[in-house]
Amino acid sequence: MTTYDDRASLTDLTTTAELVRRSVEGVIEGKPEVVRVSLTVLLAEGHLLIEDVPGVGKTMLAKALARSIDCSVRRIQFTPDLLPSDITGVSVYDQQRREFEFKPGAIFAQIVIGDEINRASPKTQSALLESLEERQVTVDGQSYELPSPFMVVATQNPVEMEGTYPLPEAQRDRFMARVSIGYPSADAELRMLDTHGGVSPLDDLQPVAHAHDIVKLIDAVRSVHVADSVRRYAVDLVGATRIHPDLRLGASPRATLHLLRAAKASAALAGREYALPDDVQALAVPVLAHRLLPTAQAQLDRRTAEQVVLDILQRTPVPAVAQRPAGEAFLAQRPGLRRL
């Protein structure tokens, strides 16, 4: 187990992040990029939405991330009959003391796993809005602070499937990033048969970091420098979504803030004290796409929000920076993007 002084360094951060990454990848085969985005969201103080078809490991990823950190964990199975008070808690009258006593709900944990979040009614889903944004819960006029660190990892099935409710735009906007696990490769699926064929690898998963260590690492991420040109680049990308002809709803100012925080976490995970345009580019799709609403014509043309974000990345000039060691590798993988 790793321990730190009062302030964690980037070396501490990358070391601990590597331990957590290896722990999660021991359960989730062949999806390193999904695991990296999950760690980025955790260190950026965000919440993660995992959307995919049943059976690809959405809940397994959420559980593996939670068990890799020694912190309080609660799981909520969202169903049509789930009540808002089941999430937030309820005030119960104590006859002996003759006063109301607050009984905390499942949201009072450091990592909350919301399984199949879009199977609950919109009324129940709305109970998450305050906690996702303000990290507190208000019941009967009394506000209660949530623990730190606090992260909601929610899974959902595609909205075309039976028994699902589409998440409201206000709730989707509160999730920093959305990822899809997808089907594994043939080799990864063969390895999965070996590791999951007998007992679940979750049973042997041990914490590799403490919750208070994660809090210190979050403080280290906050200190990552972001140049004015990189800030402007993030604003330009988000602004382009609001005027794109294929979108009827662009990204909000909250999306700009989330994109910048995620870029700082990505830079810290790479061992850098400064963010690059490449960090913004690498996270633009998972951070922005789930917030966008395509027009009816774009849907008829089968233009997805992800494709629109990639188009905006190609059209938006990338600022030049003094130091960009990671950028060339990123651009080599995406020849459609260019620097000016």
Backbone hydrogen bonds, N-H to C=O, Kabsch-Sander energy under -0.5 kcal/mol:
donor,donor_aa,acceptor,acceptor_aa,energy
2,T,208,V,-0.5
13,L,9,S,-2.3
14,T,10,L,-2.8
15,T,11,T,-2.1
16,T,12,D,-2.6
17,A,13,L,-2.9
18,E,14,T,-1.9
19,L,15,T,-1.7
20,V,16,T,-2.5
21,R,17,A,-2.7
22,R,18,E,-2.5
23,S,19,L,-2.0
24,V,20,V,-2.5
25,E,21,R,-2.9
26,G,22,R,-1.2
27,V,24,V,-1.8
28,I,24,V,-2.5
29,E,27,V,-0.8
31,K,28,I,-0.6
35,V,31,K,-1.8
36,R,32,P,-2.3
37,V,33,E,-2.3
38,S,34,V,-1.9
39,L,35,V,-2.1
40,T,36,R,-2.4
41,V,37,V,-2.4
42,L,38,S,-2.0
43,L,39,L,-2.3
44,A,40,T,-1.3
45,E,42,L,-1.1
46,G,41,V,-2.7
48,L,152,V,-2.0
49,L,177,A,-2.4
50,I,48,L,-0.5
50,I,154,A,-3.4
51,E,49,L,-0.6
51,E,179,V,-2.4
52,D,156,Q,-1.8
56,V,53,V,-0.9
61,L,57,G,-2.2
62,A,58,K,-1.9
63,K,59,T,-2.6
64,A,60,M,-2.6
65,L,61,L,-2.2
66,A,62,A,-2.0
67,R,63,K,-2.8
68,S,64,A,-1.2
69,I,66,A,-1.1
70,D,209,A,-3.6
71,C,69,I,-1.8
74,R,111,I,-1.8
76,I,113,I,-3.3
77,Q,75,R,-0.5
78,F,76,I,-0.9
78,F,115,D,-2.2
82,L,79,T,-1.8
86,D,83,L,-1.0
87,I,83,L,-0.6
87,I,84,P,-1.2
88,T,84,P,-2.4
89,G,85,S,-1.6
90,V,103,K,-1.7
92,V,90,V,-0.5
92,V,101,E,-3.2
94,D,99,E,-3.0
95,Q,93,Y,-0.7
98,R,94,D,-1.8
99,E,94,D,-1.2
101,E,92,V,-3.5
103,K,90,V,-2.9
105,G,88,T,-1.3
106,A,86,D,-1.5
107,I,87,I,-2.3
108,F,105,G,-1.5
109,A,107,I,-2.1
110,Q,72,S,-0.6
111,I,72,S,-2.0
112,V,151,M,-2.6
113,I,74,R,-2.9
113,I,111,I,-0.5
114,G,112,V,-0.7
114,G,153,V,-1.9
115,D,76,I,-2.7
115,D,113,I,-0.8
117,I,114,G,-0.6
117,I,155,T,-3.0
119,R,116,E,-1.8
120,A,117,I,-1.1
125,Q,121,S,-2.4
126,S,122,P,-1.9
127,A,124,T,-1.4
128,L,125,Q,-1.8
129,L,126,S,-1.1
132,L,128,L,-2.6
133,E,129,L,-1.6
134,E,130,E,-2.7
135,R,130,E,-0.6
135,R,131,S,-0.9
136,Q,130,E,-0.5
137,V,144,Y,-2.4
139,V,137,V,-0.5
139,V,142,Q,-2.6
142,Q,139,V,-1.9
144,Y,137,V,-2.9
146,L,135,R,-2.1
151,M,110,Q,-2.1
153,V,112,V,-2.9
153,V,151,M,-0.6
154,A,48,L,-2.7
154,A,152,V,-0.7
155,T,114,G,-2.9
156,Q,50,I,-2.3
161,M,158,P,-2.2
164,T,161,M,-0.9
165,Y,118,N,-3.9
171,Q,168,P,-0.6
172,R,168,P,-2.4
173,D,169,E,-2.2
174,R,171,Q,-1.0
175,F,171,Q,-0.5
175,F,172,R,-1.3
176,M,47,H,-1.2
176,M,174,R,-0.5
177,A,47,H,-1.4
178,R,286,P,-2.3
179,V,49,L,-2.2
189,E,185,S,-2.4
190,L,186,A,-2.0
191,R,187,D,-2.2
192,M,188,A,-2.0
193,L,189,E,-1.7
194,D,190,L,-1.2
195,T,191,R,-2.3
196,H,192,M,-3.1
197,G,193,L,-0.7
203,D,200,S,-1.6
204,D,201,P,-0.7
205,L,202,L,-1.0
208,V,68,S,-2.9
209,A,68,S,-0.8
211,A,70,D,-1.4
214,I,210,H,-1.6
215,V,211,A,-1.7
216,K,212,H,-1.6
217,L,213,D,-2.2
218,I,214,I,-2.3
219,D,215,V,-1.7
220,A,216,K,-1.8
221,V,217,L,-2.1
222,R,218,I,-1.8
223,S,219,D,-0.8
223,S,220,A,-0.6
224,V,221,V,-1.7
225,H,273,E,-2.9
231,R,227,A,-2.2
232,R,228,D,-2.6
233,Y,229,S,-1.8
234,A,230,V,-2.1
235,V,231,R,-2.2
236,D,232,R,-2.6
237,L,233,Y,-2.2
238,V,234,A,-2.2
239,G,235,V,-2.8
240,A,236,D,-2.0
241,T,237,L,-0.9
241,T,238,V,-0.8
242,R,238,V,-0.7
242,R,239,G,-0.9
243,I,240,A,-0.8
244,H,240,A,-0.6
247,L,244,H,-1.7
248,R,293,L,-3.0
249,L,293,L,-1.2
255,A,252,S,-0.8
256,T,252,S,-1.2
257,L,253,P,-2.0
258,H,254,R,-2.6
259,L,255,A,-2.6
260,L,256,T,-2.1
261,R,257,L,-2.4
262,A,258,H,-2.6
263,A,259,L,-2.0
264,K,260,L,-2.0
265,A,261,R,-2.1
266,S,262,A,-2.5
267,A,263,A,-2.2
268,A,264,K,-2.2
269,L,265,A,-2.3
270,A,266,S,-1.3
271,G,268,A,-1.7
272,R,267,A,-2.7
275,A,225,H,-2.6
279,D,276,L,-0.9
280,V,276,L,-1.2
281,Q,277,P,-2.7
282,A,278,D,-2.6
283,L,279,D,-1.0
284,A,280,V,-0.8
284,A,281,Q,-0.9
285,V,281,Q,-0.5
287,V,283,L,-2.1
288,L,284,A,-2.4
289,A,285,V,-2.0
291,R,288,L,-1.7
292,L,288,L,-0.5
292,L,289,A,-1.3
293,L,249,L,-1.7
295,T,246,D,-2.1
299,Q,295,T,-2.1
300,L,296,A,-2.1
301,D,297,Q,-2.1
302,R,299,Q,-1.2
303,R,298,A,-3.4
304,T,302,R,-0.7
308,V,304,T,-1.7
309,V,305,A,-2.2
310,L,306,E,-2.1
311,D,307,Q,-2.0
312,I,308,V,-2.3
313,L,309,V,-2.4
314,Q,310,L,-1.7
315,R,311,D,-1.6
316,T,312,I,-2.0
318,V,338,R,-0.5
328,E,324,R,-0.9
330,F,326,A,-1.5
331,L,327,G,-2.7
332,A,328,E,-2.0
333,Q,329,A,-1.1
333,Q,330,F,-0.6
334,R,330,F,-0.7
334,R,331,L,-0.5
337,L,334,R,-1.9
340,L,318,V,-1.5
